[in-house]
């Protein structure tokens, strides 16, 4: 297992290396002079040259990348042009809000999807099954931003039982977590239902029923346990989608997280902050997936890492 973890860690570092190249290239993809793009259109040439020197754009490209990586390894991700502060400090101030929203959306989606998928599989072709699949289809097809606006309109404007925006207590977290977690809820519901139907039709399940094992134990010990590996895999892969969807959700609900920070940075042409946020969120995503890979052996002891 140690060799597996070391190999996975090496692959994760390789992924981060590729991400660093993409993030570094972002500032050079825009047409024109990046330094002039960060300034106002009528900026004098002296300010443009000063900005190029500040960003290191007057150096050869390979040297610029080396300086970017060497500083990033030491925790220096540059200085924000808009906030006039180190970008790492700004991102770390907003990261807890994004993590709170992401994990809340993950909890809400799994808390609804897993029981709904189980019920749909156990009561196949019943009203419960049709209702669950209808909700899953709607959740999969509904855009996050539209769902967020409808939730605000109904629960905050019409019923006035939940706040419209901002970060505070649990009440402020409910609407953005539901909006962000709806697509994952729909996906997990369909995954759990299909996986349960396959397993409930296996011979060893019929044998357990013939032996008089309670249906509840069959569902929880045999069926649900055997779909944990694909479930964990899908949740890990969709974690990045939650981080990406948080950009839209945080904007709709004025949630003070990294996603809204990036939107502000793009509007203000604060490319160092956009670079730093992209790199840090990528590291966050890679670390979560590495953790999920290690959890496989604890979910299913039969797995042996080679």
N, C-alpha and C positions, 0 to 999 in steps of 0.2 A: 504493500500500500504506500510505503514511503517513496518508492521509485515512481509510482503513479502520480503522487502529489507533486513530486519534483518535476516530472515531465509536463504535467498540466500547468504548473507554475511557469515553466519555460515557454510553453505555448501562449500563456496569458501575456507574458512579457513581449513575445513576438507580436501579438495582437496590438498591444499598446504602442509598440514601435511603429506599426503600420498606421495606427490612429494619429500618432504624433506627426507623421509625414503628411497625412490628409489635413490635419489641423493647421500645420505650418503652411501648407499650400493654399489655404483659404484666403489668406491675405494677398496672395499673388494671382488669384484666379480672376478677380475683378478687373475689367478693362481700365486702362489708364494708370496713373501714379497712385499707389495706395496712400501715400502721405497726403496727397491733395484730396483724395476722397474723404479722409478723416477731418479735413478742414473745410471751411466754407469755400464756396466756389470762387470768390474774388480774393482769396488769400494771396498776399504778395509772395514772390519767389523766395525771399529770405525766410519766411515762416515755413514754407514747404521744405526747404533744405534743412532747417532746424528740426522739423518733424522727422525727416528721413534719417538724420543722424541719431535722434532719440530712439527710433525704432530699429536702428542698425541696418536700414535699407541701403546704406551706402557701401556695405560690405558685399563680397561675393556670396552667391546663393548658398553654397555649401557651408561657408563660414557662418552665415546667418542661422542655418539649421543647427549647426553644432552649438552655437551660443544659446539658441532656443532650448535645445534638449539639456545641455549642461546646467542651465539655470533652472529648468523645470525639475530636474532630479534633486536639486538643492531646495526645492520649494519656492523658488522665485519664478512666478508665472507672469511677470511683467507688472506694469502700473497702469491703472485705468485712466484713460484720457478724460472721461466724463466725471468720475468721482474723485480723481486726484488722490487715489489710495492704492495700495497693492491689491491686485486682483484676487489673490488667494484669500485675503482677509474678507473682502466683500462677498466672495462666493461662500465661504464658510459661515458667514452670518446668515445667508439665505438658504443654505443646504438643509438645516433641520426642518424648515417649513416644507420643502419638497419631499424629504424623507417621510415626514409625518403624513402628508397627503398620499404619497405612493403606497405606504404600508397600510394606511386606512382603506384605500381603494382595493388593495389586495385582500385584506381581511373581509371587507363587505362582499366582494365578488365570490370568494371561496365559501363564505358562510351561507350564501344564497345558492350558489351553483351546485355544490356537492350534494346537499340534501335534495335539491330539485332534480338533479340527474339520477340519484338513487331512486327516488319515488317514480320518476318517469320510466325507469327500467323495470322496476318491480311491478308497477301497474301499467304495463305496456298496453297501448291502444285504449286507454281509459281517458276520462275527462282530465285527470291529473296530468297524464302524458301529453295530451294535446295542449293544455294550458302551459305546461313547461316549455314545450317546443315553440309555442307561439311567442312567449316572452323571450326565449333565446334568439329567435329569428329577428324580433324587433330590436333587441339589444345589439345584435350583430350589424344591423342595417342602419341604425340611427347614428348620425354624426355626433361627436362628443360636444361640439360647440352648440348645436341646436338643442340637444338634450339639456345642457346646462342652462340655456336661456329659458326653456320651458319649465324646468324645475324652479328657477327663480321666479318666473311669472306666476306659477301656481302656489308654491309653498311660501314664498316670501311676500309677493305683492298681493295675491288674492286672499290666502288664508292668514298671512302674517304670523306664522308660527316659527319661522326660521329666518335668520339674517340673510340679506342679499349677497354680501361680500365681506371680505376681510378675514383675518385670522384671529381667533379668540379661543373660546371653549369648544366643547364637543358640538354644540349647535352650529357653529361656523363650519365645522368639518363635514357635516352630514351630506349636504348637497354636492360639494365638489367631489367627495369620495364616491358618491353614487354615480355621478356623471362620468368620472374617470374609470370606474370599475365596471361599468355596464358592458363594454365590448368583451372584457375578459370573462365576466360572468356568463355571457352567452356562449363563448368558446368552451369554457370548462363544463358547462351544463351538457353540451352536445358530446364532449369527450367522455364524461363520466357515464352518460347514458349508453353510448355505443360500447364502451369497454365493459360495463356491467352486463349488457345483453350478451356479449360474446362469452363472458366467463360463466354466467348463470346457465348457459347451455352446454357446459362441459360435462364430461362423464363423472368427474370426481364430485361435482356439485349434486348431480342426480344420486350418486352413491351416498353422499351425506344426508340427503333428504330421505333416502330409503332406510337409513340407519336411525331416523327419527331426530336428527339434529334440528334445533329450533331455527326457523327461517331468519330470525334476527342475527343469529350467530353465523349463518351461511353468508348473509349479505355483508356483515362487518368483517369477519375474519377471513373469509375466502375471496369474495368478489372485490370488496373495496380495497383490501390489502394488495391484491394483485394488479390493480390499476394505479398504484401509487407512483411507480417508476415513470410511466408516460405522463402522469399528471404533474409530477415535479419537473419533468423535462419541459413541458409546455409552459408551465408557470415561469420557469427560469428564462425561456426564450421570450415570453411576453413581458417580462419585467422591463426590458428596453422599450417596448411599446408603451408601457405605463409612463416611463420617464419622458418619452417623446410626446405623449398625450398630455402630460402635465403642463407643457408649454401653453397649449390652448386652454386647458382648464384653469390654470392660474391667471391667465389673461381675462377670461370670462368672469371669474369670481374675485378678481383683484387679490389673489392669494400671493403673499410676499415671498415667493420661492425663487429658485434658480431659473425656472422657465420664464417667469415674468421679467426677471433681471436680464435675461438674454434678449428678450424683445425690446426692452428699454435700451440695451447696449447697441443693438442693431439700428434702432431709430436714431441714436446719438452717434452712430458711426464709430463706436468704441470697439474696434476690432481686437485689441489686446484682451479685453474682457470677454469677448465672444470666444476667442481662442482658448483662454484659460477655462471657461465654463465647459466648453465642449470636451476638452482633455480630461477635466476632473470628473465629469459625469460618465465619460467612457471608462475611466478607471473604476468608478463605482459599479458600473454594470459588469465589467469583467470580473471584479472581486465577488460579486453575488453569484455569478455563474460558476466560478471556481468552487465556491462553498457548496453549491447544489451538487456539483459532480462528486464531491467528497461525501455528501449525505447519502448517495446511492447505496453504499455498503451498509449503512445503518438501517436503511429502509428494507433492503433485501440482503440478508446475510449470505445468500448463495452466490452473490457476485464476488468474483475474484479479480483484482486489478492485475493486468499483465503489462 
